[in-house]
Amino acid sequence: MQPGHAAAAMETASGPQEKYQLITRNLQEVLGEDKLMAILKEREVKIYWGTATTGKPHVAYFVPMSKIADFLKAGCEVTILFADLHAYLDNMKAPWELLELRTRYYEHVIKAMLESIGVPLEKLKFIRGTDYQLSKEYTLDVYRLSSVVTQHDAKKAGAEVVKQVEHPLLSGLLYPGLQALDEEYLKVDAQFGGVDQRKIFTFAEKYLPSLGYAKRIHLMNPMVPGLTGSKMSSSEEDSKIDLLDRKEDVKKKLKKAFCEPGNIENNGVLSFIKHVLFPLKSEFVILREEKWGGNKTYTAYETLEKDFAEQVVHPGDLKNSVEVALNKLLDPIREKFNSPELKKLTNAAYPNPSKAKPAEKGTKNSEPETIVPSRLDIRVGKVVSVEKHPDADSLYVEKIDVGEPEPRTVVSGLVQFVPKEQLQDRLVVLLCNLKPQKMRGVESQGMVLCASSVGEPRQVEPLDPPAECCAGERVYVEGYEDGEPDDELKPKKKVFEKLQADFRISEDCIAQWKERNFLTKLGSISCKSLKGGSIS
């Protein structure tokens, strides 16, 4: 779709009811529906959407962009907040020295996304948090708020948004209060965000009136599943498609996407069509060869979902059609970021510690290779089956689901430490980018990471991810969530072995590298009892 086409179609709705339908379509929840309708009968609604300038925005950001287009069609006054101070407060997801660079990156990329779907930028107001959050008045209100908010309420409000760690920082408790105050300082009627923000929204409704400020309306989008079937996340490489990914990378990630025939639950491919592609053009075309029925145009998402559920539409055709439509959205963004200036900004805002410049052969003074934990592709896995190795009594052969189309075959020496029935269907932590290796005739495509006791007799316990994790979720070391793993670890470089030397189990049974926790988005990786043990 060319930007000009959508812009031409950016006609505003007329009556209050039509505007209300546009504002609320595809939302999961609205707090303050009556107030919204009352305002619409009198004047245009003022709405803001904020984004913390942390990891690189990915294609799921088209979901709020699509809703912003709806708001503009409904005649709303829309403000986009680049929440730079929030990015720092959220466990320093954006280090202070990178804050300015990442905010500039966000400004460029969000504007490029809006232009690619035909949203006229002149109808929007853009503002940075630090433009007003460091003022005397705002700071005084932060202190006023902190004098009435309980620690329990502040922690509860940020539970699904602020990064959860073993020893939380005070900054994470301030985060919800600042987001509440933004509603007053941006002079809006409503705040828009994902349903994961609900606790912050209800926190704002409870506490703003205690400072004498009005309670606002809250508009919530559903959380769109990522390509692995869980939430699409900046820190989970396989769950998201980056806005600057090459066409071949888009194809590769979509090919691996979770999209079972007939399964409409947690289907990230279908969700993207529903929340992005359909609202933009009010139709979606399934591209098929003539022998499979030829192309079919759907003008109602529900009809497409029904056909997919009944297996009239094949997952391969669905993915191919999304790939074509998505690349049309990404092409103008790729083109814009191909300029030397924006390439330089991207590299400066998101320096990649895992891609050190390789030493040239024969040179003595070249820089040493950077050995950091983000080079390891560690994922949550679910053991689908366990069998004894046909030729080795001490080895199991496991099939482990790591969010890919097929389970991986993994050989592990756990027979004398873990009964077969304790492994079946349990979640494990799997190192996925070791070079595949034959073990007594069976190729092993990964390594189950386990805690080991230091003394004799030797005890071994597989590491435990949080119970709510999904197969395929990324495991990372605190502070190293933005680096990209190597495609395959080269045995001669011994990257894993060098990092493993600093793997330990803490006194709280938490897996760590140099006293930094191994994490998923739902919490720490742990073991049952082997305090002070090693990890292998």
C-alpha positions in Angstrom: 0.0 0.0 0.0 1.4 3.4 -0.9 1.2 6.1 1.8 -0.8 8.4 -0.4 -3.6 5.9 -0.8 -4.4 5.7 2.9 -3.9 9.4 3.4 -6.6 10.1 0.8 -8.9 7.7 2.6 -8.3 9.5 6.0 -11.8 10.9 6.2 -13.2 11.7 9.6 -16.3 10.1 11.0 -19.4 12.4 11.4 -21.7 11.6 14.4 -20.8 10.7 18.0 -21.9 7.1 17.6 -19.8 6.6 14.4 -16.8 8.1 16.1 -17.3 5.9 19.2 -17.4 2.8 17.0 -14.1 3.8 15.3 -12.4 4.7 18.6 -13.4 1.4 20.3 -13.2 -1.2 17.5 -10.8 -4.1 18.1 -10.1 -2.8 21.7 -10.2 -5.4 24.5 -11.5 -3.1 27.1 -12.6 0.5 27.7 -12.8 2.1 31.2 -15.1 5.1 31.1 -17.4 4.4 28.2 -20.1 6.7 29.3 -17.7 9.6 29.8 -16.2 8.9 26.3 -19.7 9.2 24.7 -20.5 12.3 26.7 -17.4 14.1 25.5 -18.0 13.0 21.9 -21.4 14.7 22.0 -19.8 18.0 22.9 -16.3 18.1 21.3 -13.4 16.1 20.0 -11.6 13.7 22.4 -8.0 14.3 23.3 -6.0 11.0 23.5 -2.4 10.1 24.2 -0.3 7.0 23.5 3.1 6.7 25.2 6.0 4.4 24.3 9.1 3.9 26.5 12.2 4.2 24.3 13.8 0.9 25.1 14.3 -2.0 22.7 13.9 -1.6 18.9 10.3 -1.2 17.9 9.0 -4.3 15.9 6.1 -5.0 13.6 3.7 -5.4 16.6 4.0 -1.6 16.9 1.8 -1.4 13.8 -1.1 -2.5 16.1 -1.2 0.8 18.1 -0.3 2.7 14.9 -3.4 1.3 13.3 -5.5 2.4 16.2 -4.0 5.9 16.1 -5.2 6.0 12.5 -8.7 5.1 13.8 -8.5 7.9 16.4 -7.6 10.4 13.7 -10.5 9.2 11.5 -12.7 9.8 14.5 -11.5 13.4 14.7 -9.5 12.9 17.9 -6.6 15.1 18.9 -3.7 12.6 19.4 -0.5 13.1 21.3 2.4 10.6 21.0 4.7 10.6 24.0 8.3 9.3 23.7 8.7 8.3 27.3 12.5 8.6 27.6 12.6 9.0 31.4 10.3 5.9 31.8 12.8 3.9 29.7 15.6 4.7 32.2 13.4 4.1 35.3 12.3 0.6 34.1 15.4 -1.1 35.4 17.7 1.0 33.2 16.4 -0.8 30.0 17.8 2.3 28.2 21.2 3.3 29.8 21.5 7.0 30.4 24.3 7.4 27.9 22.0 5.9 25.1 18.8 7.6 26.2 19.0 10.5 23.8 20.1 8.3 20.8 17.3 5.8 21.4 14.7 8.5 21.7 15.8 10.0 18.4 15.6 6.5 16.9 12.1 6.1 18.1 11.0 9.5 16.8 12.3 8.6 13.3 11.0 5.0 13.3 7.5 5.7 14.7 7.0 8.6 12.2 8.2 6.3 9.4 5.6 3.6 10.5 2.8 6.2 10.6 3.7 7.5 7.1 3.9 3.9 5.7 0.2 3.4 6.7 -0.8 6.8 5.4 -1.3 8.7 8.7 -0.8 12.5 8.2 1.9 13.5 10.7 0.6 17.1 10.8 -2.5 15.9 12.7 -0.4 14.5 15.5 1.5 16.1 18.4 4.8 14.6 19.4 6.5 15.2 22.8 9.3 13.8 24.9 8.8 13.0 28.5 11.9 15.0 29.6 10.3 18.1 27.9 8.1 18.5 30.9 8.8 15.7 33.5 11.9 17.5 34.9 9.9 20.7 35.6 9.5 22.0 39.1 5.7 21.5 39.0 5.9 17.9 37.8 8.6 17.0 40.2 6.6 18.4 43.1 3.6 16.4 42.0 5.8 13.2 42.0 6.6 13.9 45.7 3.0 14.7 46.4 1.9 11.4 44.8 4.6 9.4 46.7 3.2 10.7 50.0 -0.2 9.1 49.4 0.7 5.9 47.3 1.5 2.7 49.2 4.5 0.6 48.2 2.1 -2.3 47.7 -0.1 -0.4 45.2 3.0 1.0 43.3 4.5 -2.5 42.9 1.2 -4.1 41.9 0.5 -1.4 39.3 3.9 -2.0 37.5 3.8 -5.8 37.8 3.1 -6.5 34.1 5.0 -3.5 32.6 8.0 -2.8 34.7 10.8 -5.5 34.4 10.6 -7.9 37.3 13.9 -8.7 39.0 15.0 -10.4 42.2 16.0 -7.2 43.9 13.7 -4.4 42.5 15.0 -0.8 42.3 13.0 2.1 43.7 12.8 3.6 40.2 10.4 0.8 39.2 8.0 1.9 42.0 8.0 5.5 40.6 7.2 4.4 37.1 3.4 4.0 37.5 3.1 7.4 39.3 4.8 9.2 36.4 2.6 7.5 33.9 -0.5 8.6 35.9 0.7 12.2 36.1 1.4 12.3 32.3 -2.4 12.2 31.8 -2.8 15.5 33.7 0.3 17.2 32.2 -0.6 16.3 28.7 -4.1 17.7 29.3 -5.8 14.6 27.7 -9.2 13.0 28.2 -8.0 9.5 27.6 -4.9 7.3 27.6 -4.5 4.4 25.1 -2.3 1.4 25.6 -2.1 -2.4 25.8 -4.2 -4.4 28.2 -0.9 -5.2 30.1 -1.1 -1.5 31.2 -4.5 -2.1 33.0 -3.1 -2.1 36.5 -1.3 1.2 35.8 -4.6 2.7 34.4 -6.6 1.7 37.4 -3.8 3.0 39.7 -4.1 6.4 37.8 -7.9 6.3 38.3 -7.5 5.7 42.0 -4.7 8.2 42.8 -5.1 11.2 40.4 -8.2 12.5 42.2 -6.3 12.5 45.5 -4.1 15.3 44.0 -7.3 17.1 42.8 -6.9 15.9 39.1 -9.7 14.3 37.0 -10.0 10.6 36.4 -9.3 9.8 32.8 -10.8 7.3 30.2 -8.6 4.3 29.4 -8.6 2.5 26.1 -6.9 -0.9 25.9 -5.7 -3.0 23.0 -5.4 -6.8 23.4 -1.9 -8.2 23.6 -1.1 -9.5 20.1 0.6 -12.9 20.2 4.2 -13.0 18.8 5.2 -15.4 16.0 6.0 -18.1 18.6 2.5 -17.8 20.0 3.5 -15.8 23.1 3.5 -12.0 23.5 5.6 -10.3 20.8 8.6 -8.9 22.6 11.7 -6.8 21.7 13.9 -9.1 23.8 12.7 -12.3 22.2 14.4 -12.4 18.8 12.3 -15.2 17.3 9.0 -13.8 18.5 9.2 -10.6 16.5 10.0 -9.2 13.1 12.1 -6.1 13.2 11.0 -3.1 11.2 14.3 -3.1 9.3 14.5 -6.9 8.8 15.4 -7.8 5.2 12.7 -9.5 3.1 14.5 -12.9 3.4 14.5 -12.5 7.2 10.8 -11.8 7.2 10.2 -14.9 5.1 12.4 -17.0 7.4 10.7 -15.8 10.6 7.2 -16.2 9.2 8.1 -19.7 8.0 9.0 -20.6 11.6 5.9 -18.8 13.0 3.4 -20.8 15.1 0.4 -21.3 12.8 -1.2 -24.8 13.1 -3.9 -25.8 10.6 -7.3 -24.8 11.9 -5.9 -23.4 15.2 -7.0 -19.8 15.8 -5.8 -19.6 19.4 -2.6 -17.7 20.1 -2.0 -17.4 16.3 0.2 -14.4 15.8 -0.2 -14.5 12.0 -4.0 -14.3 12.2 -3.8 -11.7 15.0 -1.6 -9.4 12.8 -4.2 -9.6 10.0 -7.0 -8.8 12.4 -5.4 -5.9 14.2 -3.2 -4.3 11.5 -3.9 -5.4 7.9 -7.7 -5.5 8.0 -8.2 -2.1 9.7 -5.9 -0.4 7.1 -7.6 -1.6 4.0 -10.9 -3.1 5.2 -10.0 -6.3 3.2 -7.3 -9.0 3.0 -6.3 -11.0 -0.1 -5.2 -14.7 0.3 -2.8 -15.3 -2.5 -3.0 -18.9 -3.9 -2.1 -20.8 -7.0 -5.0 -21.4 -9.4 -4.8 -25.2 -8.7 -5.7 -24.4 -5.0 -8.6 -22.1 -5.9 -6.8 -18.9 -6.8 -6.7 -15.6 -4.9 -9.6 -14.9 -2.6 -10.5 -11.4 -1.2 -12.0 -11.3 2.3 -13.9 -8.2 3.3 -14.7 -9.4 6.8 -12.0 -10.7 9.2 -14.5 -13.1 10.8 -15.0 -14.9 7.5 -11.3 -15.4 7.0 -10.9 -16.7 10.6 -13.8 -19.1 10.0 -12.3 -20.4 6.8 -8.9 -20.9 8.5 -10.6 -22.8 11.4 -12.3 -25.0 8.9 -9.0 -25.5 7.1 -10.3 -23.9 3.9 -7.3 -21.6 4.1 -3.9 -23.3 4.5 -1.2 -21.9 6.9 1.3 -21.7 4.1 -1.0 -19.5 2.0 -1.8 -17.4 5.0 1.9 -16.8 5.8 2.8 -16.0 2.2 -0.1 -13.5 1.9 1.0 -11.8 5.2 4.6 -11.7 4.0 3.6 -9.8 0.8 1.3 -7.3 2.7 3.9 -6.8 5.5 6.7 -6.1 3.1 4.6 -3.4 1.4 4.4 -1.7 4.9 8.1 -2.2 5.6 9.5 -1.1 2.2 9.2 2.7 2.9 10.7 2.3 6.4 13.6 0.3 5.0 14.2 2.9 2.3 14.1 5.8 4.9 16.6 4.0 7.2 18.9 3.2 4.3 20.3 6.7 4.5 23.8 7.1 6.0 22.5 9.4 8.8 19.9 6.9 10.0 22.2 3.9 9.6 24.7 5.7 11.9 21.9 6.5 14.4 20.7 2.9 14.5 24.1 1.5 15.2 24.8 4.2 17.8 21.5 3.7 19.6 21.7 -0.1 19.6 25.4 -1.1 19.7 25.7 -4.8 19.3 28.2 -6.2 21.8 28.0 -9.7 20.3 29.2 -8.8 16.9 32.8 -7.8 17.6 34.9 -7.2 14.5 36.7 -10.4 13.7 40.4 -10.4 13.8 42.1 -10.5 10.4 44.2 -13.6 9.9 47.8 -13.0 10.7 47.4 -9.8 12.6 48.7 -9.6 16.2 47.2 -6.4 17.4 43.5 -7.0 16.4 40.9 -6.5 19.1 39.9 -9.6 21.1 36.5 -11.1 20.3 33.8 -9.9 22.7 32.5 -12.8 24.8 29.1 -11.9 26.2 26.1 -14.0 27.2 23.8 -12.5 24.6 25.7 -14.6 22.0 24.1 -17.7 23.5 20.7 -18.8 22.0 19.0 -20.1 25.2 15.3 -20.8 25.2 12.6 -22.4 27.3 11.8 -25.9 26.1 9.1 -28.4 26.8 10.1 -32.1 26.9 7.6 -33.8 24.5 9.1 -37.3 24.8 11.9 -39.2 26.6 13.5 -42.5 25.7 16.6 -44.4 26.7 19.4 -44.1 24.1 19.4 -47.4 22.1 23.2 -47.8 22.4 24.0 -46.0 25.7 22.5 -46.8 29.1 23.5 -43.5 30.7 21.9 -41.3 28.0 18.3 -40.1 27.3 17.1 -39.2 23.8 14.5 -36.4 24.3 12.2 -34.5 21.8 12.0 -30.9 23.0 9.7 -28.2 21.8 11.5 -24.9 21.5 8.8 -23.0 19.6 9.9 -24.2 16.2 7.8 -26.2 13.6 9.3 -29.5 14.8 10.7 -30.5 18.2 14.5 -30.8 18.5 16.2 -34.1 19.2 18.5 -33.7 22.3 20.8 -36.3 23.9 21.6 -35.8 27.6 23.4 -37.8 30.2 20.7 -37.5 32.9 19.7 -41.2 33.3 21.4 -41.6 36.7 20.2 -38.3 38.0 16.6 -37.7 36.8 13.9 -40.4 36.5 12.3 -40.5 33.0 8.8 -39.6 34.4 10.2 -36.4 36.0 11.5 -35.2 32.6 8.4 -36.0 30.6 6.3 -32.8 29.9 8.4 -30.6 32.1 9.9 -27.2 31.1 13.7 -27.1 30.7 16.3 -24.6 29.6 17.9 -25.4 26.3 21.1 -24.0 24.7 20.0 -24.0 21.0 23.0 -22.7 19.0 25.6 -25.3 19.7 26.9 -27.1 16.6 24.8 -30.3 16.2 26.8 -33.3 17.4 26.4 -37.0 17.1 26.3 -38.8 20.5 26.6 -42.6 20.0 25.0 -42.4 16.6 22.1 -39.9 17.5 22.5 -36.3 16.5 21.9 -33.9 19.4 20.6 -30.5 18.5 21.0 -28.7 21.8 22.0 -29.0 25.5 19.7 -29.1 28.5 21.3 -26.8 31.1 21.5 -28.2 34.6 22.7 -27.3 38.0 25.4 -29.6 39.4 26.6 -29.9 43.0 30.2 -29.1 43.8 31.0 -32.1 46.1 30.4 -35.8 46.1 28.2 -37.6 45.6 27.4 -35.6 42.5 23.8 -34.3 42.2 22.2 -32.8 39.0 19.0 -30.9 38.6 17.7 -29.5 35.3 17.2 -25.7 35.5 13.6 -24.5 36.0 12.0 -21.6 34.0 9.0 -19.9 35.6 6.0 -22.3 35.4 3.9 -19.9 33.2 6.6 -19.8 30.4 5.8 -21.0 26.9 8.1 -23.2 24.8 10.4 -21.0 22.7 10.6 -18.0 25.1 14.0 -16.5 25.2 16.3 -16.8 28.2 18.8 -14.0 28.7 21.2 -12.6 31.3 20.2 -9.5 33.1 21.6 -6.4 31.3 22.2 -8.4 28.0 18.7 -8.6 26.6 19.4 -6.6 23.4 22.2 -8.5 21.9 21.6 -11.1 19.2 22.8 -14.7 19.5 25.3 -16.2 17.1 23.7 -18.4 14.4 25.9 -21.2 15.5 28.7 -21.3 18.1 32.0 -22.3 16.5 33.6 -25.1 18.6 37.1 -23.8 18.1 36.2 -20.4 19.6 34.9 -21.9 22.8 32.4 -19.1 23.4 30.1 -21.2 25.6 33.0 -22.7 27.6 34.4 -19.2 28.4 31.0 -17.9 29.5 30.2 -21.1 31.4 33.2 -20.6 33.7 31.2 -17.8 35.4 27.9 -19.7 35.6 26.8 -20.3 39.2 23.8 -21.0 41.3 23.2 -18.3 43.9 22.4 -18.9 47.6 18.8 -18.3 46.6 19.0 -21.1 44.0 18.9 -18.6 41.1 21.0 -19.3 37.9 23.5 -16.5 37.4 26.4 -15.3 35.2 28.9 -13.1 37.1 26.1 -12.5 39.7 23.6 -11.4 37.1 20.4 -13.4 36.9 19.3 -15.6 34.0 15.8 -14.3 33.2 12.7 -14.8 31.1 10.1 -12.0 30.7 8.2 -13.8 33.6 11.1 -14.0 36.1 14.3 -15.8 37.0 15.7 -19.2 36.1 16.3 -21.3 39.1 17.0 -24.8 40.4 15.4 -26.8 43.3 18.1 -27.1 45.8 21.7 -27.0 44.6 22.9 -23.7 46.2 26.4 -22.6 45.1 26.5 -25.2 42.4 27.8 -25.0 38.8 25.8 -25.0 35.6 26.5 -27.3 32.7 
